[in-house]
Amino acid sequence: MTPEELREAIQNQAVEGRVACKAMLDLARESEIPSRQIAKICNELKIKICACQLGCFK
């Protein structure tokens, strides 16, 4: 997956500037990209992660 395709996949998952943690973890696993990289891209795109699996983000 190219960096642009990854950004597009994240943006497609976003609803009102938010994405679910589980969705991003699934994307990381499917694309074989570290979850920290996914989180970094979310930050760059100003997309907040919600519904955290650990309860860290609401």
MODELLER restraints for C-alpha pairs under 7 A, 6 or more apart:
rsr = mdl.restraints
at = mdl.atoms
rsr.add(forms.Gaussian(group=physical.xy_distance, feature=features.Distance(at['CA:1:A'], at['CA:31:A']), mean=6.54, stdev=0.5))
rsr.add(forms.Gaussian(group=physical.xy_distance, feature=features.Distance(at['CA:7:A'], at['CA:41:A']), mean=6.99, stdev=0.5))
rsr.add(forms.Gaussian(group=physical.xy_distance, feature=features.Distance(at['CA:13:A'], at['CA:19:A']), mean=6.12, stdev=0.5))
rsr.add(forms.Gaussian(group=physical.xy_distance, feature=features.Distance(at['CA:17:A'], at['CA:47:A']), mean=4.84, stdev=0.5))
rsr.add(forms.Gaussian(group=physical.xy_distance, feature=features.Distance(at['CA:17:A'], at['CA:48:A']), mean=6.20, stdev=0.5))
rsr.add(forms.Gaussian(group=physical.xy_distance, feature=features.Distance(at['CA:18:A'], at['CA:47:A']), mean=5.33, stdev=0.5))
rsr.add(forms.Gaussian(group=physical.xy_distance, feature=features.Distance(at['CA:18:A'], at['CA:48:A']), mean=4.68, stdev=0.5))
rsr.add(forms.Gaussian(group=physical.xy_distance, feature=features.Distance(at['CA:18:A'], at['CA:49:A']), mean=5.71, stdev=0.5))
rsr.add(forms.Gaussian(group=physical.xy_distance, feature=features.Distance(at['CA:18:A'], at['CA:50:A']), mean=6.38, stdev=0.5))
rsr.add(forms.Gaussian(group=physical.xy_distance, feature=features.Distance(at['CA:19:A'], at['CA:47:A']), mean=6.97, stdev=0.5))
rsr.add(forms.Gaussian(group=physical.xy_distance, feature=features.Distance(at['CA:19:A'], at['CA:48:A']), mean=6.30, stdev=0.5))
rsr.add(forms.Gaussian(group=physical.xy_distance, feature=features.Distance(at['CA:19:A'], at['CA:49:A']), mean=5.04, stdev=0.5))
rsr.add(forms.Gaussian(group=physical.xy_distance, feature=features.Distance(at['CA:19:A'], at['CA:50:A']), mean=5.90, stdev=0.5))
rsr.add(forms.Gaussian(group=physical.xy_distance, feature=features.Distance(at['CA:20:A'], at['CA:49:A']), mean=5.71, stdev=0.5))
rsr.add(forms.Gaussian(group=physical.xy_distance, feature=features.Distance(at['CA:20:A'], at['CA:50:A']), mean=4.95, stdev=0.5))
rsr.add(forms.Gaussian(group=physical.xy_distance, feature=features.Distance(at['CA:20:A'], at['CA:51:A']), mean=5.30, stdev=0.5))
rsr.add(forms.Gaussian(group=physical.xy_distance, feature=features.Distance(at['CA:20:A'], at['CA:52:A']), mean=6.91, stdev=0.5))
rsr.add(forms.Gaussian(group=physical.xy_distance, feature=features.Distance(at['CA:21:A'], at['CA:49:A']), mean=5.68, stdev=0.5))
rsr.add(forms.Gaussian(group=physical.xy_distance, feature=features.Distance(at['CA:21:A'], at['CA:50:A']), mean=5.83, stdev=0.5))
rsr.add(forms.Gaussian(group=physical.xy_distance, feature=features.Distance(at['CA:21:A'], at['CA:51:A']), mean=5.75, stdev=0.5))
rsr.add(forms.Gaussian(group=physical.xy_distance, feature=features.Distance(at['CA:21:A'], at['CA:52:A']), mean=4.94, stdev=0.5))
rsr.add(forms.Gaussian(group=physical.xy_distance, feature=features.Distance(at['CA:21:A'], at['CA:53:A']), mean=6.43, stdev=0.5))
rsr.add(forms.Gaussian(group=physical.xy_distance, feature=features.Distance(at['CA:22:A'], at['CA:53:A']), mean=6.77, stdev=0.5))
rsr.add(forms.Gaussian(group=physical.xy_distance, feature=features.Distance(at['CA:24:A'], at['CA:38:A']), mean=6.94, stdev=0.5))
rsr.add(forms.Gaussian(group=physical.xy_distance, feature=features.Distance(at['CA:25:A'], at['CA:35:A']), mean=6.25, stdev=0.5))
rsr.add(forms.Gaussian(group=physical.xy_distance, feature=features.Distance(at['CA:28:A'], at['CA:34:A']), mean=5.94, stdev=0.5))
rsr.add(forms.Gaussian(group=physical.xy_distance, feature=features.Distance(at['CA:28:A'], at['CA:35:A']), mean=5.36, stdev=0.5))
rsr.add(forms.Gaussian(group=physical.xy_distance, feature=features.Distance(at['CA:28:A'], at['CA:38:A']), mean=6.60, stdev=0.5))
rsr.add(forms.Gaussian(group=physical.xy_distance, feature=features.Distance(at['CA:42:A'], at['CA:48:A']), mean=6.74, stdev=0.5))
rsr.add(forms.Gaussian(group=physical.xy_distance, feature=features.Distance(at['CA:49:A'], at['CA:57:A']), mean=6.87, stdev=0.5))
rsr.add(forms.Gaussian(group=physical.xy_distance, feature=features.Distance(at['CA:50:A'], at['CA:57:A']), mean=5.30, stdev=0.5))
rsr.add(forms.Gaussian(group=physical.xy_distance, feature=features.Distance(at['CA:50:A'], at['CA:58:A']), mean=5.22, stdev=0.5))
rsr.add(forms.Gaussian(group=physical.xy_distance, feature=features.Distance(at['CA:51:A'], at['CA:57:A']), mean=6.25, stdev=0.5))
rsr.add(forms.Gaussian(group=physical.xy_distance, feature=features.Distance(at['CA:51:A'], at['CA:58:A']), mean=5.57, stdev=0.5))
rsr.add(forms.Gaussian(group=physical.xy_distance, feature=features.Distance(at['CA:52:A'], at['CA:58:A']), mean=6.80, stdev=0.5))
